[in-house]
Amino acid sequence: MKKTILTLAALALLVGSCGNNNPTQENTNTNEMEQQAQPEATNPVVYMTKDISPEGLVKIYEALGVKPAEGQRVAVKISTGESGGHNYLKPELIKDLVNTVNGTIVECNTAYGGSRQDVKKHWETIKEHGFLDIAKVDIMDEFGEMQIPVVDTTYIKHDIVGEHLANYDFMVNLAHFKGHAMGGFGGVLKNQSIGVASTGGKAYIHSCGYTTDPAECWSHIENQDGFLESMAAAAQGVHNYFKQEGKDIIYIDVMNNLSVDCDCDAHPADPEMKDVGILASTDPVALDQACIDLVFNYPNAEGDDATALINRVNRQHGIHILEHAAKIGLGTRAYELVNIDK
């Protein structure tokens, strides 16, 4: 495979043309100059394809070169999507990848009501959305939860996850990259923090460690940066869990259906920009940063405009999760973007 190494200045070429049509947006990567000056070997690789298809998804997984060993139990973490929603990653898109890794689709219950806080309704939604037709599915906190350590204990003292996380040796963090009402955006970091947390764990993260009661947590969400830092800490807890001897984890972001709203929204806003592609890395911070950079450097055109998504990210100070995740050592915001379509 021939590598195409791209800096931020060339990101827009992948989605049309160079240039920034959003001159008032904030600079999302403060390390750009340092990134360009550093030797190639110091930066993690983020692979990209424009081919959003079952074949493209398998191809980018294979580009990572990190695969589960024979006999390993593989979790494929996705969002199964709220009932009534329609932007979640569809079974027909992910089926080939799930089968390639012989994986089990894993999820956890929500903390905000809706169709996925109650286990029975969550199973109905999973069936309604077609996931049971393509693979085994496991709601990891259906029968209980467990605690795993976190490095950053500023707000949360541990991460509370579905107890079935212990049943897996390898995780494919397969995220739908999009906006989010609270986090600004959701990629692999959110999919790994809020997504792997149990119902109580979600309440614990949202309330910055105040409570595990989902009924109580929503009155303790005034600290936005604290929430984002709690997510980063939880994501690092899961990453470290799968970096134990004999375990591993990889990261994939699918940049399609780029609504400003999350898949947890039963009535999401329609996307105002076109699909971008699929990106993958072994570094979750670099991966989400690359996706953000593609959005913030998007070549806007009539009927294809990233402004709404950029405004959503900025409104919630969403970039801070990347800042903090890098600060605590989960990954780096510098990266090499490798276009596997070349």
N, C-alpha and C positions, 0 to 999 in steps of 0.2 A: 504494500500500500504506500502510495506517495503522500507524504505529509505536507499539508499546506498550513504554515504557521502564520497566525493572524494576530495583530495587536488590536486595541480598541479602535484605532483609526480606520481599520479595514472591516470592522464588524458589519457595517451597513451593506457592504458588497454582497453579503450572503442573502440579504432580503431585498435587493434591488439596486441601490445606488449609494454612493458615499454621501456623507453630510448629515447634519443634525437639523431637522426641521422643527425642533422644540427648544429654541434658544433660552427659554426661561426655566427649563428643568434643572434640578440639582445634579451635580456631578456625583455619580453613584460609585465610582471607583477612584478613591483618592490616591491610589498607588500606581496610577497609570504610567507616570514617568519612570518610577522605579521598575515597573514591570517590563517596560521596553528596554531598560538598560541592563537587566539581569541576564546572566547566561541562560540558555534554553533549559538546561538540565535542572535548574532550580524550581521551575514552575510545573505544576501538574498539568496533564493534558486533558482537555475537554473535547470529545469527539462530537461531530455534528453531521447530520444528514437532513436534507429537505424532504426526503421520502417518508412521509407519514403513512406507513402501510405496515401490515404484518411482516413483510419481507424486510422493510427498512428497520423495524424494531429489532428483529433478530440480528440483522447485519451490524447494527451499532452495539448490541450486546457482545457480539463476537469480536468487535474491534477492541473492546476493553481488555480482552485476553485474560480475564479472571473468571474462572468457572468453578462450580462446586465439584468436590471430589466425589467419586463413586460412593453411593450409599448415604451421602449427606442429605439431611432433611432441609428442603428449601422453602422459605417463605417468600411470597411475592406480595409486597405490601402495596395496596392500591386504596383509593377511596371508592367504595361501592356506590356512592352518590345518593342524595336524598330522593325519596319518592316524589315524582313530579318534575325533578330536574332532568336535564338532557345533555349536559356538557361533560359528564364523567367519561373516563376512558372506556370505550365500548368493548364487550367481550370479543367481537370479531377482530378487533385490532390487536388485542393482547394474547389471544389464544395460542398462537404459534410460539411465542416467547415462553409462556407458562409451560407449554408442553416440552419445549426444548430443554428447560431446566428441571423438568419433572416436579414442578412446584405446586404448592398449595397457596391459594389466594387467602391472605389474612387481613383482618380488619379488627376494630374495636368499636364498642358502642359509644354514642355521643353523650354530651352533657347538657344539651340545649333543648331537649324535647324532640319534636319531629318524629320521623318514621324510624329512627335508628337508635334511640335511647333505650327503648324497650326491646329485649332480645327477640321476642316473637315477631314483632313488627320489622325488626332489622332483617331477620331471615326471610320474611315476605318480600322485602325490598330487594334483597340479594337475588331471590328467585325471579322477581318481576323484571329486574335488569339483565337477566340472562347469564349470570356468572356460574350458577350451578350446572349449566349446560356445557361448560367448557373445562371445568376443573373442580377439584375439592376446594371447599371454602371453610375457613376456621375463624369464628368470632373469638378472638383470643381471650377476652375477659368475660366470656359467657358464664363461666363457673367460678371465676375468682381473679385475683390480681396479685402481683408481687412487686417488691421494690428492687431497683438496681441502683448502684452508686452513680453519683454525679461528681464531677471535678469542681464545678463552680457552685458553691452552696450559698451564694449571696441571698437568694430568694427561696429556692426549693432545696431541701436537704437530701433528696433522693428523687428518683423518677419512679412513678407508680404505673406499671404497665400490665397488660393482660398476662395472666399466669402461663398461658400457652406459648409465650415467647420462648420459654425454656425448652420447647419441643423442637426447635429449629437450630441448624448449624450454619446456615447461609441465608442471607437476605438479599433479594432484589428489591430495592426501594424504587418503585415505579410510580412516579408522581405525574399528575396532570398540572402543569404550570399554568397559573391563572391569577386573577386578583383575589383579594380576600377582604371582607368588611372590617375585620379587626387587625389582621396582620399586615394589610397592604397588599401582600402577594403570598401565594402558597406554592412552594416547590418541594424539593426533597427534604429541606429542613423542617418544614411544617408537617409533611407526611410522616416524618420520623419522630417528631416530638408529640404534637397533638394526636397524630394518627395512630401511634403505637401505645399511647397512654390509655388506661382504662377510663371508664366514666369518672371515677373519683380522681384519677390522675389528670384528666383534662381540667377538672375544676381546680385542682391544685396548681396547675400551670397558669391558668387564666387569672387566678387570684393571687399570683406571685407567692404561693406557699401559705396563704392564709387559711384555706379550708379545702377539704375534699368533698364537700357537700355541694352537688350541682345546683341545688335550690338556693344556696347561700352565696355561691361564688360570684354571681353576676352583679351583686352590690359592692364588690371589691375588685373592680377592674379599672380603677382610675389611673393606675400607674402604667402607661403605655410602654415606655421603655423597659420597665421591669417585666412586663409580660413578654416582650420580645427577647429579653435576656433570659427569662425562664425557659422559653422555647429553645433557645440556643443551648442552654445547659442540658435540657432533656434530650435534645438531638445528640449531643455529645455522649450522654449516658448510653444511648442505644448503639451508637457507633463503637464505643469502647467495648460494649458487651459482645459485639460481633467481631472485634479484633482480638479476642482471646485466642489462645493457641487452638488451632483446628477449626476455627470459625472464620467467616469473612462476610463482607457486605459490599455491594456495588450500587451505583446511583444512576437513574435515568429520569430525565424530564421530557415530557411530551408537550410541545408548545402548539397546541391546537385549541380551537374553541376558546379563544383568549378573552373571556368575559371579565369584567371587573369583579364579578361575584364568584364565590367558591362553589364547589360541587355539593357543599352542605346546604346550599340555598335551593329550596324547592322551586323558586321562581326567579332564576338568575337573569340579569340583563343580557341582551344579545351582544355578542362580540362586535366591536367596531373596527377591528383590524383582522387581517387575514392570518391564516395559519403560517407558522414559521418553520418548524422542523422538529427533530428529535435530537437531544443532546445527552451525553453520558460521560461519567467520570468516576474515578475512585475517590475523589475529593468532593464532598457535598457542598462546601462553601464556594469553591471554584465553579462548580456546576451552576448553582443558583445565581452566582454573580454573572456568569456568562449569559444566562437567560435574561437577567435584568439589563445587562448592557445591550443586548439585541433589541429589547423593548425601548430603552431610552435613546438608542441611536437609530430608531426605525425610520425609514424613508417614507413619511406620510404622503398619502395621495387621497384624492376624493373617494370616499367610500372605503378607505383602508387607512385607519388613523389610530395611532397608539396613544393619543393624548389622554383619553379617559382612563386607561390603565395606568399611565404615568401619574396622573393626578391622584388616583386611588392609592398608589404606593406612597407618594409624597404626603398625602393627607394623614396616613397612619405612621409616618416615619419608618416605613417598612425596611429601608436600607439598614436600619440599626441591627437587625438580626444578623446580617452579614458582618457588620463591624464587630459585634460582640462575639460571634462564633469564631472569627479570626483571632480576636484578642485572647480567648481562652484556649486556643490551640486546636480547635476542631478541624481547621483547614486554612487555606489561604485564598485571598481575593485575586491574586495574580494567577494567570493561567496561559496556556497555549491552546488556541482553538484550531482543531484539525478537521478539515472538511473531508469526510470519507467519500464524498461523491466525485472528487477529482480523480 
